[in-house]
């Protein structure tokens, strides 16, 4: 869940997440809190990694992802 949540959240539209989890026998509604937790955690870790390297643009991008995820929104949706 840890790796999948960050990749799905960053690159895959939210409207197909359920299809992805259906393929693996999971009901997204039952695992969404855990999904969002790992997505938020991953975004924050990546933001800190970029911050240590003084990459302000990428840091800001991943902090925005973190904030949207905490609100249980898909960061990819924020780009529209």
Backbone as a printed PyTorch tensor [residue, N CA C, xyz], in Angstrom:
tensor([[[  0.8300,  -1.1860,   0.0000],
         [  0.0000,   0.0000,   0.0000],
         [  0.8740,   1.2490,   0.0000]],

        [[  1.9880,   1.1580,   0.6940],
         [  2.8640,   2.3130,   0.8310],
         [  3.3170,   2.8520,  -0.5270]],

        [[  3.8290,   1.9990,  -1.3800],
         [  4.3460,   2.4380,  -2.6780],
         [  3.2300,   2.7390,  -3.6650]],

        [[  2.2160,   1.8950,  -3.6810],
         [  1.1090,   2.0550,  -4.6200],
         [  0.3660,   3.3610,  -4.3820]],

        [[  0.1540,   3.7230,  -3.1400],
         [ -0.6280,   4.9300,  -2.8510],
         [  0.0550,   6.1850,  -3.3910]],

        [[  1.3520,   6.2700,  -3.2810],
         [  2.0630,   7.4500,  -3.7850],
         [  2.0220,   7.4890,  -5.3150]],

        [[  2.2220,   6.3610,  -5.9510],
         [  2.2020,   6.3250,  -7.4150],
         [  0.8100,   6.5930,  -7.9780]],

        [[ -0.2010,   5.9440,  -7.4190],
         [ -1.5630,   6.1910,  -7.8910],
         [ -1.9460,   7.6510,  -7.6890]],

        [[ -1.6540,   8.1620,  -6.5110],
         [ -2.0350,   9.5340,  -6.1880],
         [ -1.3660,  10.5730,  -7.0640]],

        [[ -0.1670,  10.2790,  -7.4790],
         [  0.5850,  11.2600,  -8.2590],
         [  0.3170,  11.1680,  -9.7610]],

        [[  0.0480,   9.9630, -10.2610],
         [  0.0240,   9.7920, -11.7150],
         [ -1.2640,   9.2240, -12.3130]],

        [[ -2.1520,   8.7030, -11.4920],
         [ -3.3490,   8.0340, -12.0060],
         [ -4.6010,   8.8000, -11.5700]],

        [[ -5.5210,   9.0710, -12.4860],
         [ -6.7510,   9.7860, -12.1180],
         [ -7.5530,   9.0180, -11.0540]],

        [[ -8.1020,   9.7540, -10.1430],
         [ -8.8220,   9.1660,  -9.0120],
         [ -9.9980,   8.2920,  -9.4430]],

        [[-10.6110,   8.6090, -10.5650],
         [-11.7980,   7.8620, -10.9810],
         [-11.4950,   6.4220, -11.4070]],

        [[-10.2390,   6.0420, -11.5360],
         [ -9.9120,   4.6530, -11.8660],
         [ -9.2590,   3.8950, -10.7100]],

        [[ -9.1080,   4.5220,  -9.5730],
         [ -8.5060,   3.8480,  -8.4240],
         [ -9.2900,   2.6090,  -8.0280]],

        [[-10.6050,   2.7140,  -7.9930],
         [-11.4240,   1.5620,  -7.6020],
         [-11.2060,   0.3930,  -8.5490]],

        [[-11.0850,   0.6800,  -9.8390],
         [-10.8270,  -0.3860, -10.8160],
         [ -9.5040,  -1.0810, -10.5150]],

        [[ -8.4950,  -0.2880, -10.1890],
         [ -7.1890,  -0.8540,  -9.8520],
         [ -7.3110,  -1.7960,  -8.6600]],

        [[ -7.9510,  -1.3520,  -7.5900],
         [ -8.0610,  -2.1750,  -6.3900],
         [ -8.9880,  -3.3660,  -6.5980]],

        [[-10.0050,  -3.2220,  -7.4380],
         [-10.8800,  -4.3480,  -7.7660],
         [-10.0760,  -5.4960,  -8.3700]],

        [[ -9.0970,  -5.1630,  -9.2060],
         [ -8.2480,  -6.1890,  -9.8280],
         [ -7.4770,  -6.9980,  -8.7890]],

        [[ -7.2230,  -6.3980,  -7.6400],
         [ -6.4730,  -7.0700,  -6.5800],
         [ -7.3790,  -7.5460,  -5.4470]],

        [[ -8.6830,  -7.5070,  -5.6930],
         [ -9.6310,  -8.0240,  -4.7110],
         [ -9.8250,  -7.1390,  -3.4950]],

        [[ -9.5690,  -5.8620,  -3.6390],
         [ -9.7250,  -4.9090,  -2.5370],
         [-10.8490,  -3.9350,  -2.8530]],

        [[-11.5920,  -3.5650,  -1.8430],
         [-12.6270,  -2.5380,  -1.9700],
         [-12.0220,  -1.2200,  -1.4960]],

        [[-11.8810,  -0.2690,  -2.4170],
         [-11.2230,   0.9950,  -2.0710],
         [-11.8870,   1.6830,  -0.8790]],

        [[-13.1840,   1.6190,  -0.7980],
         [-13.8930,   2.2690,   0.3150],
         [-13.4470,   1.7170,   1.6650]],

        [[-13.0670,   0.4530,   1.7060],
         [-12.6410,  -0.1630,   2.9650],
         [-11.1950,   0.1410,   3.3170]],

        [[-10.4050,   0.4990,   2.3360],
         [ -8.9790,   0.7350,   2.6010],
         [ -8.5590,   2.1850,   2.3870]],

        [[ -9.5210,   3.0550,   2.0930],
         [ -9.1340,   4.4150,   1.6950],
         [ -8.4100,   5.1950,   2.7860]],

        [[ -8.7560,   5.0110,   4.0510],
         [ -8.0360,   5.7310,   5.1080],
         [ -6.5710,   5.3230,   5.1490]],

        [[ -6.3380,   4.0270,   5.0330],
         [ -4.9600,   3.5310,   5.0070],
         [ -4.2470,   4.0340,   3.7530]],

        [[ -4.9260,   4.0260,   2.6310],
         [ -4.3740,   4.5270,   1.3740],
         [ -3.9360,   5.9850,   1.5140]],

        [[ -4.8340,   6.8250,   2.0360],
         [ -4.5170,   8.2470,   2.1660],
         [ -3.4030,   8.4870,   3.1810]],

        [[ -3.3660,   7.6760,   4.2390],
         [ -2.2700,   7.8020,   5.2080],
         [ -0.9260,   7.5950,   4.5110]],

        [[ -0.8020,   6.4900,   3.7580],
         [  0.4700,   6.1920,   3.0980],
         [  0.7880,   7.2050,   2.0070]],

        [[ -0.2400,   7.6990,   1.3490],
         [ -0.0230,   8.7110,   0.3140],
         [  0.5010,  10.0050,   0.9430]],

        [[ -0.0960,  10.4210,   2.0400],
         [  0.3510,  11.6390,   2.7190],
         [  1.7800,  11.4690,   3.2440]],

        [[  2.0370,  10.3280,   3.8690],
         [  3.3640,  10.0580,   4.4180],
         [  4.4170,  10.1020,   3.3090]],

        [[  4.1380,   9.4390,   2.1890],
         [  5.0960,   9.4240,   1.0830],
         [  5.3510,  10.8030,   0.5130]],

        [[  4.3010,  11.5740,   0.3580],
         [  4.4540,  12.9350,  -0.1780],
         [  5.3000,  13.7980,   0.7400]],

        [[  5.0900,  13.6640,   2.0460],
         [  5.8720,  14.4500,   3.0020],
         [  7.3440,  14.0420,   2.9910]],

        [[  7.6080,  12.7550,   2.9200],
         [  8.9970,  12.2750,   2.8720],
         [  9.7040,  12.7860,   1.6180]],

        [[  9.0310,  12.7270,   0.4810],
         [  9.6380,  13.2140,  -0.7590],
         [  9.8490,  14.7320,  -0.6840]],

        [[  8.8850,  15.4610,  -0.1150],
         [  9.0360,  16.9150,   0.0430],
         [ 10.2630,  17.2380,   0.8960]],

        [[ 10.4490,  16.5080,   1.9710],
         [ 11.6200,  16.7380,   2.8270],
         [ 12.9200,  16.4140,   2.0970]],

        [[ 12.8980,  15.3660,   1.2840],
         [ 14.0800,  15.0030,   0.5080],
         [ 14.4640,  16.1490,  -0.4280]],

        [[ 13.4740,  16.7120,  -1.1320],
         [ 13.7470,  17.8360,  -2.0180],
         [ 14.1640,  19.0800,  -1.2340]],

        [[ 13.5750,  19.2980,  -0.0820],
         [ 13.9330,  20.4660,   0.7320],
         [ 15.3970,  20.4040,   1.1620]],

        [[ 15.8800,  19.2100,   1.5250],
         [ 17.2840,  19.0530,   1.9040],
         [ 18.2240,  19.4020,   0.7460]],

        [[ 17.7440,  19.2650,  -0.4620],
         [ 18.5420,  19.5650,  -1.6470],
         [ 18.2630,  20.9600,  -2.1990]],

        [[ 17.4810,  21.7180,  -1.4450],
         [ 17.1310,  23.1000,  -1.7620],
         [ 16.4350,  23.2390,  -3.1150]],

        [[ 15.6360,  22.2340,  -3.4560],
         [ 14.8150,  22.2740,  -4.6720],
         [ 13.4340,  22.7890,  -4.2600]],

        [[ 13.2910,  24.0960,  -4.2750],
         [ 12.0740,  24.7300,  -3.7560],
         [ 10.8220,  24.3710,  -4.5550]],

        [[ 10.9420,  24.2790,  -5.8540],
         [  9.7780,  23.9820,  -6.7000],
         [  9.2210,  22.5750,  -6.4150]],

        [[ 10.1030,  21.5870,  -6.3870],
         [  9.6630,  20.2110,  -6.1110],
         [  9.1720,  20.0700,  -4.6730]],

        [[  9.8330,  20.7470,  -3.7470],
         [  9.3940,  20.7210,  -2.3580],
         [  7.9640,  21.2430,  -2.2590]],

        [[  7.7240,  22.3630,  -2.8990],
         [  6.3820,  22.9580,  -2.8820],
         [  5.3580,  22.0110,  -3.5060]],

        [[  5.7110,  21.3920,  -4.6120],
         [  4.8160,  20.4690,  -5.2970],
         [  4.4040,  19.3170,  -4.3780]],

        [[  5.3640,  18.6970,  -3.7270],
         [  5.0480,  17.5570,  -2.8590],
         [  4.3770,  17.9860,  -1.5540]],

        [[  4.6680,  19.1770,  -1.0710],
         [  3.9290,  19.6750,   0.0970],
         [  2.4720,  19.9420,  -0.2690]],

        [[  2.2420,  20.4430,  -1.4860],
         [  0.8580,  20.6020,  -1.9510],
         [  0.1630,  19.2540,  -2.0490]],

        [[  0.8620,  18.2470,  -2.5690],
         [  0.2970,  16.8970,  -2.6160],
         [ -0.0710,  16.4220,  -1.2050]],

        [[  0.8390,  16.6560,  -0.2700],
         [  0.5870,  16.2560,   1.1220],
         [ -0.6760,  16.9360,   1.6540]],

        [[ -0.7750,  18.2390,   1.4550],
         [ -1.9400,  18.9750,   1.9690],
         [ -3.2410,  18.4840,   1.3570]],

        [[ -3.2580,  18.2780,   0.0490],
         [ -4.4670,  17.7600,  -0.6000],
         [ -4.8100,  16.3610,  -0.0920]],

        [[ -3.7820,  15.5400,   0.0910],
         [ -4.0130,  14.1750,   0.5460],
         [ -4.5690,  14.1480,   1.9580]],

        [[ -4.0710,  15.0100,   2.7960],
         [ -4.5870,  15.0750,   4.1570],
         [ -6.0820,  15.3950,   4.1430]],

        [[ -6.4840,  16.1650,   3.1920],
         [ -7.9090,  16.4790,   3.0330],
         [ -8.6490,  15.3780,   2.2560]],

        [[ -7.9240,  14.3010,   1.9620],
         [ -8.4610,  13.1440,   1.2260],
         [ -8.9190,  13.4990,  -0.1780]],

        [[ -8.0900,  14.3080,  -0.8300],
         [ -8.2770,  14.6110,  -2.2410],
         [ -7.1020,  14.0360,  -2.9970]],

        [[ -7.2920,  13.7350,  -4.2410],
         [ -6.2000,  13.2440,  -5.0590],
         [ -5.3520,  14.4220,  -5.5300]],

        [[ -4.0320,  14.4130,  -5.2610],
         [ -3.1910,  15.5240,  -5.7160],
         [ -3.2640,  15.7550,  -7.2210]],

        [[ -3.4210,  14.7240,  -8.0150],
         [ -3.5280,  14.9000,  -9.4630],
         [ -4.7450,  15.7380,  -9.8270]],

        [[ -5.8430,  15.6140,  -9.0620],
         [ -7.0510,  16.4000,  -9.3250],
         [ -6.8100,  17.8920,  -9.1220]],

        [[ -5.8360,  18.2550,  -8.2990],
         [ -5.5870,  19.6650,  -8.0010],
         [ -4.9910,  20.3900,  -9.1970]],

        [[ -4.4820,  19.6430, -10.1610],
         [ -3.8660,  20.2580, -11.3260],
         [ -4.8940,  20.7190, -12.3470]],

        [[ -6.1130,  20.2690, -12.2180],
         [ -7.1610,  20.6000, -13.1830],
         [ -7.8900,  21.8820, -12.8010]]])
